Amino acid sequence: MKMNVLLLVSGITICVSGCKMAPKYTRPEAPIPAEWPTGPAYEEPAAVTEAPAPVDLPWREFFTDEKLQQVIEMALRNNRDLRVAASNVELARALYRVQRDELYPSIHATAGGARQRASVDLTSPGQDRTTERYSIDLGVLAWEIDFFGRLRSLKDRALREYLATDQARRSTQIMLIGSVANAYLALAADREALALAESTFQTQKAAYDLVQRQYEIGIATELDLRRAQMPVDTARADMAHYTQLVAQDENALSLLAGSGVSQSLLPDHLAGIEPLAEISYGLSSEVLLSRPDIIAAEHQLQGAYANIGAARAAFFPSISLTGLFGTASDELSGLFDSGTGTWSYAAQAAMPIFDARTWSAYEVTQVQRDVAVAEYEKAIQSAFREVADALAVRGTVDRQIDAQKSLVDAATETYRLSSARYEKGLDSYLGVLDAQRSLYAAQQGLLYRHLAKLANHVRLYAALGGGGDVPDGTEP
């Protein structure tokens, strides 16, 4: 009899597994051009087609500098934002399992016994005064038979929410890696700018001392002396400013890494960092569909479709089954007689006639689906703009660097000639002062254009989905 009950339960489970009310999902068309922008600001895609795509290039191969790799590993272990994202994945996994388990019946078993002793006045002579009764019950608690797929739709929605949360964790990891790399590069640039300010200060201080001596013997005027003092004070202020920036950069890097970063791992200048690997952005914008934030948005959209299925199923009867398998026996005079096996069950169906709340809930799911479509399309558009902006920088930054190098060379020669003319008494110190300012500004501009190129390369790698681990795709 027990075997019959189990077969009945299994048979019902198999028979009701075919009906679902969710609409068929169709991926919306991407609301972006199929090709990347072209024009004077962009490189030709053919120039980088042989390099690997960012999604196929692990971050340890993209960031080749060993010290930077160690800092990124620290962040992946200790960063609190990433820990929160990972915890959210575990929470979504647990909620999915709870919803999935609603598909299966809940089996319970109870056992009981009783012993009763009758009065001597109420028993016949020779009859045992002690009566014992034992019972064992095996039952199925009210199990909703999922004829119309309501529970399976809810399970699918929970699965999509879990998958979207996992993709959000990947997005957090990509952003974290990019933020750590850019903070590391910014620290290197600011340390190099501090060294430039210190070097400029020493040069300006030597020039000021020379003018001061000339002033003391009457060769230079007081105006020349005050003009020579101005770049010295400017360099002093810049030294204090870049000292502040370096300290703040170190604090930001420690926050991202989740703990203090050893000074031995910090960079001194940009040139000392190993170059970043080359990447390909492909010939088509379709590569954006592999970004985790876009995958997450699509999972949310698919979950909205499943939610519609659950709302539609609410218009149909809800059928539940309860069952009981029991055995009972009486033991009289201390002897046990096997009882009879009994099986009983009850089925109950609830058919909604009209429920305004059900209709309203269905309308809500339709609106939620429309919102999810818009959010999915917006995610694609935002990703396209991020990549296009990075490509515009990539296509022009080398030209900017070349022009800035030429400017530094010209400013260096101007400063040399101006100093020579002043020393020969052919010109005032105003020409030297202007040349010093131009040279210092040109050197700073060149430094930060190099930083812009490296930071943009990191940005392009992240915008194309590089830096995230690849999920195994198995159901939790």
C-alpha positions in Angstrom: 0.0 0.0 0.0 2.8 2.4 0.8 4.3 1.7 -2.6 1.0 2.6 -4.2 1.0 5.9 -2.5 4.5 6.8 -3.7 3.6 5.7 -7.3 0.5 7.9 -7.2 2.5 10.9 -6.0 5.2 10.3 -8.7 2.6 9.8 -11.4 0.8 13.1 -10.6 4.2 14.9 -10.6 5.0 13.6 -14.1 1.6 14.3 -15.5 1.4 18.0 -14.5 4.8 18.9 -15.8 3.8 20.1 -19.3 1.6 23.2 -19.0 3.0 26.7 -18.6 1.3 30.0 -19.1 4.4 32.3 -19.6 4.6 34.0 -23.0 7.4 33.0 -25.3 10.5 35.1 -24.7 12.0 36.9 -27.7 15.1 39.0 -27.2 14.5 42.6 -28.2 16.5 44.1 -31.0 19.5 46.0 -29.8 18.7 49.8 -30.2 22.2 50.6 -31.3 24.1 50.6 -34.6 25.5 47.3 -35.7 28.9 48.8 -36.3 31.2 51.0 -34.1 31.3 54.8 -34.9 33.8 55.8 -37.6 35.4 59.1 -38.4 38.5 61.2 -37.6 38.3 60.4 -33.9 38.3 56.6 -34.4 40.9 54.0 -35.4 40.1 51.5 -38.0 38.9 48.2 -36.4 41.2 46.2 -38.7 44.2 47.5 -36.8 43.4 45.4 -33.7 41.5 42.4 -35.1 44.4 40.0 -34.3 44.4 40.9 -30.5 42.2 38.9 -28.2 38.7 40.1 -27.2 38.5 41.4 -23.5 36.1 38.7 -22.5 38.6 36.1 -23.6 41.5 37.8 -21.9 41.8 37.1 -18.1 42.8 40.2 -16.1 46.1 38.6 -15.0 47.1 38.5 -18.7 45.8 42.0 -19.4 47.6 43.6 -16.4 51.1 42.3 -16.8 52.7 44.2 -13.9 53.3 41.8 -11.0 52.9 44.5 -8.3 49.6 45.6 -9.7 48.4 42.0 -10.0 49.1 41.6 -6.2 47.1 44.7 -5.4 44.2 43.5 -7.5 44.3 40.1 -5.8 44.1 41.9 -2.4 41.0 43.8 -3.6 39.3 40.6 -4.8 39.9 39.0 -1.4 39.1 41.9 0.9 36.9 44.5 -0.8 33.7 44.9 1.1 31.5 45.9 -2.0 32.5 42.6 -3.6 31.7 40.7 -0.4 28.2 42.2 -0.4 27.7 41.3 -4.0 28.8 37.7 -3.3 26.5 37.5 -0.3 23.6 38.7 -2.5 24.3 35.9 -4.9 24.1 33.4 -2.0 20.8 35.0 -0.9 19.3 34.8 -4.4 20.5 31.1 -4.7 18.7 30.2 -1.4 15.5 32.0 -2.4 15.6 30.1 -5.7 15.9 26.8 -3.9 12.9 27.7 -1.6 10.8 28.5 -4.7 11.9 25.4 -6.5 11.0 23.2 -3.6 7.4 24.4 -3.8 7.0 22.0 -6.8 7.4 18.9 -4.6 5.0 17.5 -2.0 5.8 17.7 1.7 5.6 14.2 3.3 5.1 13.8 7.0 5.0 10.8 9.3 3.5 10.6 12.8 3.5 7.7 15.3 1.6 7.4 18.5 0.7 5.0 21.3 -1.7 4.8 24.2 -2.1 2.5 27.2 -5.3 2.2 29.2 -6.1 0.2 32.4 -9.8 -0.5 33.1 -11.4 -0.8 36.4 -11.9 -4.3 37.8 -15.6 -3.6 38.0 -15.8 -3.0 34.2 -13.9 -6.1 33.0 -15.1 -9.7 32.8 -13.4 -12.4 34.8 -10.2 -13.5 33.1 -10.1 -10.4 30.8 -6.9 -8.4 30.8 -7.5 -5.0 32.4 -4.7 -3.3 30.3 -5.4 -2.1 26.7 -2.7 -0.8 24.4 -3.1 0.9 21.0 -0.4 1.9 18.5 -0.7 3.9 15.3 1.6 5.0 12.5 0.5 7.6 9.9 2.2 8.7 6.7 0.7 11.7 5.0 1.0 14.3 2.3 0.4 17.9 3.4 -1.8 20.0 1.1 0.2 19.8 -2.1 -0.7 22.2 -4.9 -0.7 20.3 -8.2 0.9 22.7 -10.7 -1.4 22.0 -13.6 -1.1 25.5 -15.1 2.5 26.2 -14.3 2.1 28.9 -11.7 4.8 27.4 -9.4 7.1 26.6 -12.3 6.8 30.2 -13.5 7.6 31.5 -10.0 10.6 29.1 -10.0 11.8 30.4 -13.3 11.5 34.0 -12.1 13.5 33.1 -9.0 16.1 31.4 -11.2 16.4 34.5 -13.4 16.8 36.7 -10.4 19.6 34.5 -9.1 21.4 34.5 -12.5 21.0 38.3 -12.7 22.4 38.7 -9.2 25.4 36.5 -10.2 26.0 38.7 -13.2 25.7 41.8 -11.0 28.5 40.3 -8.9 30.6 39.9 -12.1 29.9 43.5 -12.9 31.1 44.5 -9.5 34.3 42.5 -9.9 34.9 44.2 -13.3 34.4 47.7 -11.8 36.5 46.8 -8.9 39.4 45.6 -11.0 39.2 48.7 -13.2 39.0 51.0 -10.2 42.0 49.5 -8.6 44.0 49.7 -11.8 43.1 53.3 -12.4 43.8 54.3 -8.8 47.2 52.6 -9.1 47.9 54.5 -12.4 46.7 57.8 -10.8 49.1 57.2 -7.9 52.0 56.6 -10.2 51.2 59.8 -12.2 50.8 61.9 -9.1 54.1 60.6 -7.7 55.7 61.4 -10.9 54.1 64.9 -10.9 55.5 65.3 -7.4 58.9 64.4 -8.5 58.6 66.9 -11.4 57.5 69.6 -9.0 60.5 68.9 -6.8 62.9 68.9 -9.7 61.3 72.2 -11.0 61.6 73.7 -7.6 65.3 72.9 -7.4 65.8 74.4 -10.9 63.8 77.5 -10.1 65.5 77.9 -6.7 69.0 77.8 -8.4 67.8 80.4 -10.9 66.5 82.6 -8.1 69.7 82.3 -6.1 71.6 83.4 -9.3 69.3 86.4 -9.7 69.6 87.3 -6.1 73.4 87.4 -6.3 73.1 89.5 -9.4 70.7 91.8 -7.6 73.1 92.1 -4.6 75.9 93.3 -6.9 73.7 95.6 -8.9 73.4 93.7 -12.1 69.8 92.6 -11.8 66.9 94.7 -10.8 64.4 94.1 -8.0 61.8 93.4 -10.6 63.9 90.6 -11.9 64.3 89.3 -8.4 60.6 89.2 -7.7 59.9 87.6 -11.1 62.4 84.9 -10.2 60.7 84.3 -6.9 57.3 83.6 -8.5 58.1 80.2 -10.1 59.8 79.2 -6.9 56.7 79.8 -4.9 54.6 78.1 -7.6 56.7 75.0 -7.4 56.5 75.0 -3.6 52.8 75.1 -3.8 52.7 72.4 -6.4 54.9 70.2 -4.2 52.5 70.5 -1.3 49.5 69.9 -3.6 51.0 66.7 -5.2 52.1 65.5 -1.7 48.4 65.8 -0.7 47.2 64.0 -3.9 49.7 61.1 -3.4 48.5 60.6 0.2 44.8 60.6 -1.0 45.7 58.2 -3.8 47.2 55.8 -1.3 44.1 56.1 0.9 41.8 55.4 -2.1 43.9 52.4 -3.1 43.8 51.0 0.4 40.1 51.3 0.5 39.7 49.5 -2.8 42.1 46.8 -1.7 40.3 46.3 1.6 43.5 46.7 3.6 46.7 48.8 3.7 48.9 48.3 0.7 52.6 47.8 1.3 54.8 50.6 0.1 56.9 48.0 -1.8 53.9 47.4 -4.1 53.3 51.0 -4.9 54.6 52.5 -8.2 57.0 55.4 -8.4 56.2 56.6 -11.9 54.1 55.6 -15.0 57.1 54.4 -17.0 57.9 51.8 -14.3 54.6 50.0 -14.8 54.6 47.1 -17.2 52.6 47.9 -20.4 49.0 46.7 -20.6 48.1 44.0 -23.1 46.5 44.9 -26.4 42.9 44.1 -26.9 40.4 43.9 -29.8 37.0 45.7 -29.7 35.8 43.7 -32.7 34.1 44.7 -35.9 30.5 44.7 -34.5 28.8 46.1 -31.5 27.2 42.7 -30.8 30.2 42.0 -28.5 28.4 44.1 -25.9 25.9 41.3 -25.3 28.6 39.5 -23.4 28.8 42.2 -20.8 27.6 41.0 -17.4 25.4 44.0 -16.8 23.6 43.4 -20.1 23.3 39.7 -19.4 21.8 40.6 -16.0 19.3 43.0 -17.6 18.2 40.2 -19.9 17.8 37.8 -17.0 15.6 40.4 -15.3 13.6 40.6 -18.5 13.2 36.9 -18.8 12.1 36.9 -15.1 9.4 39.4 -16.0 8.1 37.1 -18.7 8.0 34.2 -16.1 6.1 36.5 -13.7 3.4 37.1 -16.4 3.0 33.3 -16.6 2.4 33.1 -12.9 -0.1 35.9 -13.1 -1.9 34.2 -16.0 -2.1 30.9 -14.1 -3.9 32.7 -11.2 -7.0 32.9 -13.5 -7.3 29.1 -13.6 -8.3 26.6 -10.9 -5.9 25.9 -8.1 -5.9 22.2 -7.3 -4.4 20.8 -4.1 -4.1 17.2 -2.9 -3.9 15.9 0.6 -3.3 12.2 1.4 -3.0 9.9 4.4 -1.6 6.4 4.6 -2.0 4.9 8.0 -1.7 1.6 9.9 -3.3 0.9 13.3 -3.2 -2.0 15.6 -4.7 -2.9 19.0 -2.8 -5.0 21.5 -5.1 -6.6 24.1 -3.8 -8.5 27.1 -0.3 -7.8 26.1 -0.7 -9.5 22.6 -0.2 -7.5 19.4 -2.6 -8.0 16.4 -1.6 -6.4 13.1 -4.1 -3.8 12.2 -5.6 -2.9 8.8 -3.9 -0.6 6.4 -5.9 2.4 5.3 -5.4 5.0 2.6 -7.4 8.2 2.2 -7.0 11.3 0.2 -8.9 14.5 -0.7 -8.6 16.8 -3.7 -9.7 20.4 -3.6 -10.1 22.8 -6.5 -10.6 26.6 -6.2 -11.8 28.3 -9.3 -11.7 32.1 -9.3 -14.9 33.6 -10.8 -13.9 37.3 -10.6 -11.1 38.8 -8.5 -10.1 42.4 -9.2 -6.8 41.9 -7.5 -5.9 39.1 -9.9 -6.6 41.3 -12.9 -4.6 44.1 -11.3 -1.7 41.8 -10.5 -1.7 40.6 -14.1 -1.7 44.2 -15.4 1.3 44.9 -13.0 3.3 42.1 -14.6 2.6 43.5 -18.1 4.0 46.9 -17.0 6.9 45.3 -15.2 7.8 43.5 -18.5 7.7 46.8 -20.4 10.0 48.4 -17.8 12.4 45.5 -18.0 12.5 45.8 -21.8 13.3 49.5 -21.5 16.0 48.8 -18.9 17.5 46.2 -21.1 17.6 48.5 -24.1 19.0 51.3 -21.9 21.8 49.1 -20.6 22.8 48.3 -24.2 22.8 52.0 -25.2 24.8 53.0 -22.2 27.4 50.2 -22.9 27.6 51.4 -26.5 28.3 54.9 -25.5 31.0 53.8 -23.0 32.8 51.9 -25.6 32.4 54.6 -28.3 33.8 57.2 -25.9 36.7 55.0 -25.1 37.4 54.4 -28.8 37.3 58.1 -29.4 40.0 58.6 -26.8 42.0 55.7 -28.2 41.9 57.1 -31.7 43.1 60.5 -30.7 45.3 60.2 -27.6 48.4 59.2 -29.5 48.1 62.3 -31.6 47.7 64.4 -28.5 50.8 62.8 -27.0 52.9 63.4 -30.1 51.8 67.1 -30.2 52.6 67.4 -26.5 56.0 65.9 -26.9 56.7 68.4 -29.6 55.5 71.2 -27.3 57.8 70.0 -24.5 60.8 70.0 -26.9 59.9 73.5 -28.1 59.4 74.8 -24.5 62.7 73.2 -23.5 64.6 75.0 -26.3 62.8 78.3 -25.6 63.8 78.1 -22.0 67.4 77.4 -22.9 67.6 80.3 -25.3 65.8 82.7 -23.0 68.2 81.9 -20.2 71.2 82.4 -22.5 69.9 85.8 -23.6 69.3 86.9 -20.1 72.7 85.8 -18.9 74.2 87.8 -21.8 72.1 90.9 -20.9 70.2 90.8 -24.1 66.8 90.3 -22.6 64.9 90.8 -19.3 64.1 88.0 -16.9 60.5 88.2 -18.0 61.3 86.1 -21.1 63.0 83.4 -18.8 59.9 83.4 -16.5 57.5 82.9 -19.4 59.7 80.1 -20.8 59.9 78.4 -17.4 56.1 78.4 -17.0 55.5 77.1 -20.5 58.0 74.3 -20.0 56.6 73.2 -16.6 53.0 73.2 -17.9 54.0 71.3 -21.1 55.8 68.6 -18.9 52.7 68.2 -16.7 50.5 68.0 -19.8 52.6 65.3 -21.3 52.6 63.3 -18.0 48.8 63.4 -17.7 48.2 62.6 -21.4 50.2 59.4 -20.8 47.9 58.7 -17.8 44.8 59.3 -19.9 46.0 56.8 -22.5 46.6 54.1 -19.9 43.4 54.8 -18.0 41.4 54.8 -21.2 42.8 51.4 -22.1 41.7 50.0 -18.8 38.3 51.6 -19.3 37.9 50.1 -22.7 38.9 46.6 -21.3 36.2 46.9 -18.7 33.6 48.4 -21.0 33.9 45.4 -23.3 33.3 43.0 -20.4 36.9 42.2 -19.5 37.9 41.2 -16.0 35.0 39.1 -14.9 35.2 35.4 -14.2 33.1 33.2 -16.4 30.2 31.4 -14.6 29.8 27.7 -15.1 26.1 28.0 -16.1 24.9 25.2 -13.9 21.7 25.5 -12.0 22.1 26.3 -8.3 
